[in-house]
């Protein structure tokens, strides 16, 4: 009897379950049903549209061999040597107190000359002409300070070694140009970094960790990246990196980033890793920017920068939907073309601009006097204008001398003629008193410091200081000057409070 009851219960349960499933399928919420995909023969009009291309590529693979075998011939190994040198600490110190006590017991040498040992470094470079011009990173050939290494040796893929001389360098973009004597060198052709696309295969070629020529592959994972690395060697850094996941390590710096057809689209420059070795991402200077810098260095010995005459809206400096304008120089290129504060630049010469760093890199790759088409948004409307780039930034009016003291947290005054003559300068701004809690109090600056430059712009008086601050592209600035009665030039990094404007 019990078995019969169990069979009845099982039968009723199965019947009920089947009925429930049929009812839900027939009358239930269709929105919660599993999506089985769209038949390729019935594609909707708004489909992304890569099916046809994908179908053509079925059964094919990307071939890296031809590009690699060709490009390695033009990528060189750079080795530098800087001899040991004496370093003298010339920072001014107040007389008396701990400083004098240390000198009394240990002698003046306690704070005096020190020895910096011989420095050796290794990096990569790219031959860009048959007569021996090489592009590399500025930091590859640096002496560790603001100069260049005393000895620079270049070894080609065929093991021949040459002594190189420096044609020019640009710390702001981290580009340097070398020259070796000879003809008939293998070299790479420039590609177009503006046309590089996300997901595109690229190859990184160089001499990592002092190994022989090494080729790694990856894809372009982002464009227009800024990671703050060039600020270590320049007060006006330019960063608009191509980000890839091609493995790059120390020694790859200055090497080539190429497409699968062998065209140069970037100069490998940096990695982003907590360990100092490759951890997933590497960064290359776009070749369009490098090409402009290289041409200027070869032709003029320095870089002739073009200026749009706009400063960033610092509250939206990290936006990814365009470059937000915070200030427009009243006599700059942008003002003449009708651009205003609050406009959002979205394209330059048809190339999309998604961030301030991308705008900065794009403009830096052009020339003063060049006409460019700017697409921008104003109050939600799409607009266009033509801008003729200038060789000067222009004048900004958003800061006045009256509030500079409050901005820096200091009492400021123009130096008098006697102090200027005594120190052989054209003028400067004296820091009479440093107030607690202000930006100056968070540096090693001392009272009596005379400001003569801000971000490489000369400062002769309070008005010049105001203009230099207004032209700054960042709230992090570099202030340079001297102390009356002491030798040497001193530089302090200063972080200003963000404006409410």
SULGI-V12970 format. One record per residue. N is the residue number from 1. RES is the residue in one small letter. PHI is phi in degrees with one decimal (999 if undefined). D_LAST is the distance of its C-alpha to the last C-alpha in Angstrom with 2 decimals. Layout:
n->N res->RES phi->PHI d_last->D_LAST
n->N res->RES phi->PHI d_last->D_LAST
This chain:
n->1 res->x phi->999 d_last->88.61
n->2 res->x phi->-66.6 d_last->85.45
n->3 res->x phi->-63.9 d_last->84.99
n->4 res->x phi->-63.4 d_last->85.30
n->5 res->x phi->-63.5 d_last->82.66
n->6 res->x phi->-65.0 d_last->80.24
n->7 res->x phi->-63.7 d_last->80.76
n->8 res->x phi->-64.0 d_last->80.13
n->9 res->x phi->-62.9 d_last->76.87
n->10 res->x phi->-62.7 d_last->75.68
n->11 res->x phi->-64.1 d_last->76.62
n->12 res->x phi->-63.6 d_last->74.81
n->13 res->x phi->-63.6 d_last->71.63
n->14 res->x phi->-64.0 d_last->71.65
n->15 res->x phi->-63.1 d_last->72.26
n->16 res->x phi->-63.3 d_last->69.45
n->17 res->x phi->-62.5 d_last->66.97
n->18 res->x phi->-62.2 d_last->67.90
n->19 res->x phi->-65.1 d_last->67.61
n->20 res->x phi->-64.4 d_last->64.14
n->21 res->x phi->-62.9 d_last->62.88
n->22 res->x phi->-63.9 d_last->64.42
n->23 res->x phi->-66.8 d_last->62.93
n->24 res->x phi->-65.3 d_last->59.35
n->25 res->x phi->-66.3 d_last->59.60
n->26 res->x phi->-83.2 d_last->60.96
n->27 res->x phi->-122.4 d_last->58.85
n->28 res->x phi->-71.1 d_last->55.99
n->29 res->x phi->-71.3 d_last->52.18
n->30 res->x phi->-66.3 d_last->52.00
n->31 res->x phi->-66.9 d_last->48.26
n->32 res->x phi->-98.0 d_last->49.21
n->33 res->x phi->-75.2 d_last->51.83
n->34 res->x phi->-64.3 d_last->51.48
n->35 res->x phi->-88.9 d_last->49.96
n->36 res->x phi->-93.5 d_last->52.55
n->37 res->x phi->94.3 d_last->50.55
n->38 res->x phi->-107.4 d_last->51.02
n->39 res->x phi->-62.1 d_last->54.15
n->40 res->x phi->-60.5 d_last->53.46
n->41 res->x phi->-81.7 d_last->55.67
n->42 res->x phi->-126.8 d_last->53.54
n->43 res->x phi->-67.5 d_last->49.97
n->44 res->x phi->-71.2 d_last->47.44
n->45 res->x phi->-65.4 d_last->45.68
n->46 res->x phi->-96.9 d_last->42.26
n->47 res->x phi->-63.5 d_last->43.64
n->48 res->x phi->-57.5 d_last->41.61
n->49 res->x phi->93.6 d_last->44.42
n->50 res->x phi->-107.1 d_last->45.41
n->51 res->x phi->-62.2 d_last->48.89
n->52 res->x phi->-63.5 d_last->50.71
n->53 res->x phi->-64.6 d_last->49.31
n->54 res->x phi->-62.8 d_last->49.99
n->55 res->x phi->-63.9 d_last->53.53
n->56 res->x phi->-68.3 d_last->54.18
n->57 res->x phi->-93.5 d_last->53.15
n->58 res->x phi->-61.9 d_last->55.39
n->59 res->x phi->86.4 d_last->57.76
n->60 res->x phi->-107.5 d_last->55.90
n->61 res->x phi->-138.2 d_last->53.95
n->62 res->x phi->-79.4 d_last->51.57
n->63 res->x phi->-102.2 d_last->53.52
n->64 res->x phi->-94.4 d_last->51.84
n->65 res->x phi->-68.1 d_last->54.98
n->66 res->x phi->-65.0 d_last->55.03
n->67 res->x phi->-62.8 d_last->51.40
n->68 res->x phi->-64.5 d_last->51.85
n->69 res->x phi->-63.6 d_last->55.16
n->70 res->x phi->-78.0 d_last->53.89
n->71 res->x phi->-70.6 d_last->50.50
n->72 res->x phi->-61.7 d_last->51.82
n->73 res->x phi->-66.7 d_last->53.83
n->74 res->x phi->-103.7 d_last->50.69
n->75 res->x phi->-102.0 d_last->48.72
n->76 res->x phi->-113.1 d_last->49.63
n->77 res->x phi->-99.0 d_last->49.66
n->78 res->x phi->-111.4 d_last->47.97
n->79 res->x phi->-122.9 d_last->49.09
n->80 res->x phi->-123.0 d_last->47.76
n->81 res->x phi->-141.1 d_last->49.05
n->82 res->x phi->-122.6 d_last->47.51
n->83 res->x phi->-67.1 d_last->50.01
n->84 res->x phi->-61.4 d_last->49.63
n->85 res->x phi->-148.5 d_last->47.96
n->86 res->x phi->-83.7 d_last->47.45
n->87 res->x phi->-118.7 d_last->44.01
n->88 res->x phi->-109.3 d_last->43.52
n->89 res->x phi->-82.6 d_last->40.91
n->90 res->x phi->-108.1 d_last->39.82
n->91 res->x phi->-60.8 d_last->36.96
n->92 res->x phi->-66.6 d_last->37.43
n->93 res->x phi->-132.4 d_last->38.76
n->94 res->x phi->-69.0 d_last->39.42
n->95 res->x phi->-75.3 d_last->43.17
n->96 res->x phi->91.9 d_last->45.04
n->97 res->x phi->73.0 d_last->44.27
n->98 res->x phi->-63.5 d_last->44.31
n->99 res->x phi->-59.6 d_last->43.79
n->100 res->x phi->-67.5 d_last->46.90
n->101 res->x phi->-64.1 d_last->48.84
n->102 res->x phi->-62.1 d_last->48.32
n->103 res->x phi->-67.2 d_last->49.39
n->104 res->x phi->-64.9 d_last->52.39
n->105 res->x phi->-88.0 d_last->53.70
n->106 res->x phi->-110.2 d_last->52.62
n->107 res->x phi->89.3 d_last->52.39
n->108 res->x phi->-65.3 d_last->49.61
n->109 res->x phi->-65.7 d_last->49.81
n->110 res->x phi->-58.9 d_last->48.21
n->111 res->x phi->-105.8 d_last->44.83
n->112 res->x phi->-87.9 d_last->46.31
n->113 res->x phi->-59.5 d_last->47.15
n->114 res->x phi->-127.0 d_last->46.98
n->115 res->x phi->-107.1 d_last->48.31
n->116 res->x phi->-96.0 d_last->46.25
n->117 res->x phi->-66.3 d_last->48.84
n->118 res->x phi->-57.3 d_last->49.58
n->119 res->x phi->-112.9 d_last->47.09
n->120 res->x phi->-123.2 d_last->48.21
n->121 res->x phi->-143.5 d_last->46.01
n->122 res->x phi->-139.4 d_last->46.56
n->123 res->x phi->-156.3 d_last->44.58
n->124 res->x phi->-128.9 d_last->45.04
n->125 res->x phi->-155.0 d_last->44.64
n->126 res->x phi->-128.8 d_last->45.32
n->127 res->x phi->-71.1 d_last->47.71
n->128 res->x phi->-120.1 d_last->46.26
n->129 res->x phi->-153.9 d_last->49.14
n->130 res->x phi->-72.9 d_last->52.89
n->131 res->x phi->-100.3 d_last->52.90
n->132 res->x phi->98.3 d_last->51.00
n->133 res->x phi->-79.7 d_last->47.23
n->134 res->x phi->-128.7 d_last->45.42
n->135 res->x phi->-103.5 d_last->41.78
n->136 res->x phi->-148.6 d_last->40.62
n->137 res->x phi->-88.8 d_last->37.69
n->138 res->x phi->-59.3 d_last->36.69
n->139 res->x phi->-70.7 d_last->37.02
n->140 res->x phi->-69.8 d_last->40.58
n->141 res->x phi->-104.0 d_last->41.84
n->142 res->x phi->-73.5 d_last->39.77
n->143 res->x phi->-90.3 d_last->41.63
n->144 res->x phi->96.2 d_last->39.18
n->145 res->x phi->-122.4 d_last->37.19
n->146 res->x phi->-100.5 d_last->35.99
n->147 res->x phi->-101.0 d_last->39.44
n->148 res->x phi->-118.5 d_last->41.78
n->149 res->x phi->-61.0 d_last->44.81
n->150 res->x phi->-70.0 d_last->48.06
n->151 res->x phi->-132.7 d_last->49.99
n->152 res->x phi->-129.5 d_last->48.93
n->153 res->x phi->-111.0 d_last->51.60
n->154 res->x phi->-120.8 d_last->51.35
n->155 res->x phi->-114.3 d_last->53.82
n->156 res->x phi->-81.5 d_last->54.33
n->157 res->x phi->-62.1 d_last->55.47
n->158 res->x phi->-86.6 d_last->59.02
n->159 res->x phi->77.1 d_last->58.87
n->160 res->x phi->-78.2 d_last->58.96
n->161 res->x phi->-114.7 d_last->56.84
n->162 res->x phi->-131.6 d_last->55.26
n->163 res->x phi->-90.2 d_last->53.48
n->164 res->x phi->-104.8 d_last->50.08
n->165 res->x phi->-116.7 d_last->48.13
n->166 res->x phi->-86.9 d_last->44.37
n->167 res->x phi->-83.7 d_last->43.36
n->168 res->x phi->-179.0 d_last->39.65
n->169 res->x phi->-146.1 d_last->36.81
n->170 res->x phi->-137.5 d_last->33.07
n->171 res->x phi->-59.5 d_last->31.45
n->172 res->x phi->-60.7 d_last->28.07
n->173 res->x phi->-101.8 d_last->29.76
n->174 res->x phi->64.4 d_last->32.67
n->175 res->x phi->-114.8 d_last->35.25
n->176 res->x phi->-138.6 d_last->38.39
n->177 res->x phi->-121.0 d_last->41.44
n->178 res->x phi->-113.5 d_last->44.98
n->179 res->x phi->-140.7 d_last->48.30
n->180 res->x phi->-116.7 d_last->51.81
n->181 res->x phi->-82.4 d_last->54.93
n->182 res->x phi->143.8 d_last->57.01
n->183 res->x phi->-140.3 d_last->57.20
n->184 res->x phi->76.1 d_last->57.67
n->185 res->x phi->-73.6 d_last->55.07
n->186 res->x phi->-70.8 d_last->53.91
n->187 res->x phi->-148.6 d_last->50.27
n->188 res->x phi->-97.3 d_last->47.74
n->189 res->x phi->-91.3 d_last->46.42
n->190 res->x phi->-70.1 d_last->42.73
n->191 res->x phi->-97.5 d_last->41.56
n->192 res->x phi->-125.2 d_last->38.37
n->193 res->x phi->-68.9 d_last->35.65
n->194 res->x phi->-65.8 d_last->33.66
n->195 res->x phi->-93.3 d_last->36.60
n->196 res->x phi->-66.7 d_last->36.78
n->197 res->x phi->-116.9 d_last->36.50
n->198 res->x phi->-60.8 d_last->35.76
n->199 res->x phi->86.9 d_last->39.11
n->200 res->x phi->-74.8 d_last->40.82
n->201 res->x phi->-69.8 d_last->43.37
n->202 res->x phi->-139.6 d_last->42.74
n->203 res->x phi->-121.1 d_last->44.77
n->204 res->x phi->-105.4 d_last->43.69
n->205 res->x phi->-126.6 d_last->46.26
n->206 res->x phi->-176.7 d_last->46.53
n->207 res->x phi->-123.5 d_last->48.30
n->208 res->x phi->-72.0 d_last->46.80
n->209 res->x phi->53.7 d_last->48.12
n->210 res->x phi->62.7 d_last->50.51
n->211 res->x phi->-78.5 d_last->52.39
n->212 res->x phi->-71.6 d_last->53.87
n->213 res->x phi->-47.8 d_last->52.08
n->214 res->x phi->-128.6 d_last->50.43
n->215 res->x phi->-116.0 d_last->49.17
n->216 res->x phi->-126.7 d_last->47.01
n->217 res->x phi->-120.4 d_last->45.80
n->218 res->x phi->-165.8 d_last->42.81
n->219 res->x phi->-118.2 d_last->40.46
n->220 res->x phi->-74.3 d_last->36.99
n->221 res->x phi->-103.1 d_last->34.85
n->222 res->x phi->-169.1 d_last->31.36
n->223 res->x phi->-131.5 d_last->29.71
n->224 res->x phi->67.9 d_last->26.51
n->225 res->x phi->-78.6 d_last->26.38
n->226 res->x phi->-127.4 d_last->24.40
n->227 res->x phi->-121.7 d_last->25.89
n->228 res->x phi->78.6 d_last->24.68
n->229 res->x phi->-73.4 d_last->28.22
n->230 res->x phi->-73.0 d_last->27.83
n->231 res->x phi->-66.6 d_last->25.44
n->232 res->x phi->-73.1 d_last->28.65
n->233 res->x phi->-124.9 d_last->30.03
n->234 res->x phi->-150.3 d_last->27.19
n->235 res->x phi->-82.6 d_last->23.90
n->236 res->x phi->-127.7 d_last->22.85
n->237 res->x phi->-67.2 d_last->24.27
n->238 res->x phi->-117.7 d_last->24.83
n->239 res->x phi->-135.2 d_last->25.65
n->240 res->x phi->-151.8 d_last->26.55
n->241 res->x phi->-69.8 d_last->29.69
n->242 res->x phi->-86.6 d_last->32.39
n->243 res->x phi->-96.8 d_last->33.08
n->244 res->x phi->-133.6 d_last->36.74
n->245 res->x phi->-109.7 d_last->39.16
n->246 res->x phi->-70.9 d_last->41.77
n->247 res->x phi->-65.7 d_last->42.97
n->248 res->x phi->-132.6 d_last->41.72
n->249 res->x phi->-131.8 d_last->42.51
n->250 res->x phi->-56.7 d_last->42.51
n->251 res->x phi->105.0 d_last->44.35
n->252 res->x phi->-74.6 d_last->42.99
n->253 res->x phi->-54.4 d_last->40.12
n->254 res->x phi->90.6 d_last->40.54
n->255 res->x phi->-79.7 d_last->42.84
n->256 res->x phi->-95.4 d_last->42.84
n->257 res->x phi->-113.7 d_last->41.27
n->258 res->x phi->-124.1 d_last->43.46
n->259 res->x phi->-83.9 d_last->44.17
n->260 res->x phi->-71.1 d_last->47.52
n->261 res->x phi->-101.7 d_last->48.84
n->262 res->x phi->86.3 d_last->48.16
n->263 res->x phi->-90.0 d_last->45.17
n->264 res->x phi->-77.5 d_last->42.60
n->265 res->x phi->-118.7 d_last->39.13
n->266 res->x phi->-165.1 d_last->37.52
n->267 res->x phi->-112.5 d_last->37.99
n->268 res->x phi->-59.2 d_last->38.00
n->269 res->x phi->-132.0 d_last->35.66
n->270 res->x phi->-154.2 d_last->34.70
n->271 res->x phi->-121.5 d_last->35.53
n->272 res->x phi->-120.9 d_last->33.47
n->273 res->x phi->-151.3 d_last->35.88
n->274 res->x phi->-71.0 d_last->36.11
n->275 res->x phi->-97.2 d_last->39.66
n->276 res->x phi->87.9 d_last->39.21
n->277 res->x phi->-122.4 d_last->41.40
n->278 res->x phi->-53.7 d_last->40.86
n->279 res->x phi->-136.6 d_last->39.60
n->280 res->x phi->127.4 d_last->38.79
n->281 res->x phi->-135.8 d_last->36.12
n->282 res->x phi->-135.6 d_last->36.08
n->283 res->x phi->-134.7 d_last->33.75
n->284 res->x phi->-126.7 d_last->34.71
n->285 res->x phi->-74.4 d_last->33.07
n->286 res->x phi->-58.4 d_last->33.42
n->287 res->x phi->-65.5 d_last->36.27
n->288 res->x phi->-63.7 d_last->34.48
n->289 res->x phi->-72.7 d_last->32.03
n->290 res->x phi->-59.5 d_last->34.93
n->291 res->x phi->-61.3 d_last->37.08
n->292 res->x phi->-64.1 d_last->34.71
n->293 res->x phi->-62.1 d_last->34.34
n->294 res->x phi->-60.1 d_last->38.12
n->295 res->x phi->-59.8 d_last->39.00
n->296 res->x phi->-65.5 d_last->36.88
n->297 res->x phi->-63.2 d_last->38.32
n->298 res->x phi->-70.6 d_last->41.85
n->299 res->x phi->-81.5 d_last->41.48
n->300 res->x phi->-113.0 d_last->39.37
n->301 res->x phi->89.0 d_last->39.33
n->302 res->x phi->-146.1 d_last->35.52
n->303 res->x phi->-101.5 d_last->32.71
n->304 res->x phi->-94.8 d_last->31.47
n->305 res->x phi->-82.3 d_last->27.98
n->306 res->x phi->-91.1 d_last->26.51
n->307 res->x phi->-131.1 d_last->22.86
n->308 res->x phi->-86.4 d_last->20.93
n->309 res->x phi->82.4 d_last->18.20
n->310 res->x phi->-134.3 d_last->15.13
n->311 res->x phi->-119.3 d_last->12.79
n->312 res->x phi->-73.3 d_last->11.97
n->313 res->x phi->-78.1 d_last->9.18
n->314 res->x phi->-63.3 d_last->9.79
n->315 res->x phi->-72.9 d_last->9.57
n->316 res->x phi->-129.4 d_last->12.39
n->317 res->x phi->-66.2 d_last->14.15
n->318 res->x phi->-100.7 d_last->17.30
n->319 res->x phi->-65.8 d_last->17.60
n->320 res->x phi->-116.7 d_last->21.12
n->321 res->x phi->-112.5 d_last->21.02
n->322 res->x phi->141.2 d_last->19.59
n->323 res->x phi->-100.3 d_last->17.14
n->324 res->x phi->-83.7 d_last->13.61
n->325 res->x phi->-85.5 d_last->12.14
n->326 res->x phi->-98.2 d_last->8.57
n->327 res->x phi->-147.0 d_last->9.72
n->328 res->x phi->-120.4 d_last->13.17
n->329 res->x phi->-65.5 d_last->15.43
n->330 res->x phi->-64.9 d_last->16.86
n->331 res->x phi->-117.4 d_last->20.38
n->332 res->x phi->-93.1 d_last->20.23
n->333 res->x phi->-65.1 d_last->22.21
n->334 res->x phi->-65.2 d_last->19.64
n->335 res->x phi->-61.5 d_last->18.79
n->336 res->x phi->-64.9 d_last->22.55
n->337 res->x phi->-94.6 d_last->23.00
n->338 res->x phi->94.8 d_last->20.51
n->339 res->x phi->-72.1 d_last->17.78
n->340 res->x phi->-134.2 d_last->14.30
n->341 res->x phi->-58.2 d_last->10.72
n->342 res->x phi->97.9 d_last->11.24
n->343 res->x phi->-67.2 d_last->14.86
n->344 res->x phi->-120.5 d_last->16.64
n->345 res->x phi->-77.3 d_last->19.41
n->346 res->x phi->-116.4 d_last->22.50
n->347 res->x phi->-149.5 d_last->25.37
n->348 res->x phi->-128.9 d_last->26.41
n->349 res->x phi->53.3 d_last->29.99
n->350 res->x phi->84.4 d_last->30.70
n->351 res->x phi->-88.1 d_last->29.76
n->352 res->x phi->-60.7 d_last->27.43
n->353 res->x phi->-119.8 d_last->24.02
n->354 res->x phi->-105.1 d_last->22.94
n->355 res->x phi->-152.5 d_last->20.38
n->356 res->x phi->-65.3 d_last->18.32
n->357 res->x phi->-64.8 d_last->21.30
n->358 res->x phi->-69.0 d_last->23.67
n->359 res->x phi->-63.3 d_last->21.92
n->360 res->x phi->-59.4 d_last->21.94
n->361 res->x phi->-66.7 d_last->25.62
n->362 res->x phi->-67.0 d_last->26.63
n->363 res->x phi->-63.8 d_last->25.27
n->364 res->x phi->-65.3 d_last->26.79
n->365 res->x phi->-85.8 d_last->30.13
n->366 res->x phi->-103.0 d_last->30.28
n->367 res->x phi->-126.5 d_last->31.15
n->368 res->x phi->-59.7 d_last->29.71
n->369 res->x phi->92.5 d_last->31.16
n->370 res->x phi->-78.9 d_last->31.42
n->371 res->x phi->-91.7 d_last->30.47
n->372 res->x phi->-128.2 d_last->28.69
n->373 res->x phi->-91.5 d_last->28.11
n->374 res->x phi->-112.4 d_last->24.64
n->375 res->x phi->-99.9 d_last->24.47
n->376 res->x phi->-150.0 d_last->21.14
n->377 res->x phi->-109.3 d_last->19.93
n->378 res->x phi->-136.5 d_last->18.09
n->379 res->x phi->53.6 d_last->17.89
n->380 res->x phi->86.7 d_last->20.65
n->381 res->x phi->-100.5 d_last->22.92
n->382 res->x phi->-82.5 d_last->24.36
n->383 res->x phi->-138.4 d_last->24.32
n->384 res->x phi->-137.9 d_last->25.72
n->385 res->x phi->-153.8 d_last->25.53
n->386 res->x phi->-110.2 d_last->27.31
n->387 res->x phi->-116.8 d_last->25.57
n->388 res->x phi->-98.1 d_last->27.57
n->389 res->x phi->-63.4 d_last->26.20
n->390 res->x phi->-112.4 d_last->26.10
n->391 res->x phi->-90.6 d_last->27.19
n->392 res->x phi->-131.8 d_last->24.15
n->393 res->x phi->-69.8 d_last->20.43
n->394 res->x phi->104.6 d_last->19.71
n->395 res->x phi->-107.9 d_last->17.54
n->396 res->x phi->-105.7 d_last->13.75
n->397 res->x phi->-114.9 d_last->12.32
n->398 res->x phi->-80.7 d_last->8.71
n->399 res->x phi->-123.5 d_last->10.46
n->400 res->x phi->-126.3 d_last->13.39
n->401 res->x phi->-61.1 d_last->16.49
n->402 res->x phi->-67.9 d_last->16.28
n->403 res->x phi->-108.1 d_last->13.73
n->404 res->x phi->-64.3 d_last->15.16
n->405 res->x phi->-60.9 d_last->17.70
n->406 res->x phi->-64.7 d_last->15.46
n->407 res->x phi->-64.2 d_last->13.48
n->408 res->x phi->-87.9 d_last->16.92
n->409 res->x phi->72.7 d_last->18.82
n->410 res->x phi->-159.6 d_last->21.39
n->411 res->x phi->-95.9 d_last->23.08
n->412 res->x phi->-119.1 d_last->23.03
n->413 res->x phi->-157.5 d_last->25.30
n->414 res->x phi->-68.4 d_last->26.73
n->415 res->x phi->-74.7 d_last->30.15
n->416 res->x phi->-84.5 d_last->33.18
n->417 res->x phi->-62.4 d_last->35.61
n->418 res->x phi->-63.1 d_last->38.23
n->419 res->x phi->-65.4 d_last->36.06
n->420 res->x phi->-62.3 d_last->34.90
n->421 res->x phi->-66.8 d_last->38.56
n->422 res->x phi->-63.2 d_last->39.78
n->423 res->x phi->-105.7 d_last->37.52
n->424 res->x phi->55.1 d_last->37.86
n->425 res->x phi->-127.4 d_last->34.19
n->426 res->x phi->-81.9 d_last->32.47
n->427 res->x phi->154.4 d_last->30.10
n->428 res->x phi->167.6 d_last->27.48
n->429 res->x phi->-117.3 d_last->25.21
n->430 res->x phi->-85.0 d_last->27.09
n->431 res->x phi->-90.1 d_last->25.79
n->432 res->x phi->-74.0 d_last->27.78
n->433 res->x phi->-149.7 d_last->26.82
n->434 res->x phi->-105.7 d_last->25.00
n->435 res->x phi->-89.0 d_last->23.63
n->436 res->x phi->-62.9 d_last->24.39
n->437 res->x phi->88.9 d_last->21.77
n->438 res->x phi->-87.7 d_last->19.37
n->439 res->x phi->-56.3 d_last->18.83
n->440 res->x phi->-64.8 d_last->21.79
n->441 res->x phi->-69.7 d_last->24.02
n->442 res->x phi->-94.1 d_last->23.78
n->443 res->x phi->-114.2 d_last->25.41
n->444 res->x phi->-89.9 d_last->28.93
n->445 res->x phi->-62.3 d_last->27.85
n->446 res->x phi->-117.9 d_last->29.94
n->447 res->x phi->-61.5 d_last->29.63
n->448 res->x phi->101.1 d_last->30.96
n->449 res->x phi->-68.4 d_last->29.19
n->450 res->x phi->-114.5 d_last->28.41
n->451 res->x phi->-82.1 d_last->25.53
n->452 res->x phi->-120.2 d_last->26.81
n->453 res->x phi->-148.8 d_last->24.77
n->454 res->x phi->-131.4 d_last->21.47
n->455 res->x phi->51.4 d_last->21.91
n->456 res->x phi->69.4 d_last->25.03
n->457 res->x phi->-97.2 d_last->23.41
n->458 res->x phi->-65.9 d_last->25.47
n->459 res->x phi->-122.8 d_last->24.10
n->460 res->x phi->-103.8 d_last->26.42
n->461 res->x phi->-160.4 d_last->24.28
n->462 res->x phi->-62.8 d_last->20.94
n->463 res->x phi->-65.2 d_last->19.85
n->464 res->x phi->-63.1 d_last->20.81
n->465 res->x phi->-61.9 d_last->18.96
n->466 res->x phi->-61.7 d_last->15.68
n->467 res->x phi->-64.8 d_last->16.52
n->468 res->x phi->-64.1 d_last->17.58
n->469 res->x phi->-68.1 d_last->14.43
n->470 res->x phi->-64.7 d_last->12.38
n->471 res->x phi->-81.8 d_last->15.12
n->472 res->x phi->-66.0 d_last->15.12
n->473 res->x phi->-94.2 d_last->14.95
n->474 res->x phi->-150.6 d_last->14.59
n->475 res->x phi->-80.1 d_last->13.52
n->476 res->x phi->-98.9 d_last->17.30
n->477 res->x phi->-124.3 d_last->18.68
n->478 res->x phi->-115.8 d_last->22.17
n->479 res->x phi->-109.9 d_last->23.04
n->480 res->x phi->-123.3 d_last->26.57
n->481 res->x phi->178.1 d_last->28.87
n->482 res->x phi->-145.5 d_last->32.05
n->483 res->x phi->-114.2 d_last->33.70
n->484 res->x phi->-59.0 d_last->35.91
n->485 res->x phi->95.7 d_last->39.50
n->486 res->x phi->-123.5 d_last->38.97
n->487 res->x phi->-83.7 d_last->39.52
n->488 res->x phi->104.0 d_last->37.12
n->489 res->x phi->-107.4 d_last->33.57
n->490 res->x phi->-120.8 d_last->31.23
n->491 res->x phi->-130.7 d_last->28.15
n->492 res->x phi->-129.3 d_last->25.72
n->493 res->x phi->-77.0 d_last->23.16
n->494 res->x phi->-128.6 d_last->19.96
n->495 res->x phi->-107.5 d_last->17.28
n->496 res->x phi->-88.2 d_last->13.97
n->497 res->x phi->-70.3 d_last->11.84
n->498 res->x phi->-71.0 d_last->8.89
n->499 res->x phi->-78.3 d_last->5.43
n->500 res->x phi->-91.3 d_last->3.79
n->501 res->x phi->-69.0 d_last->0.00
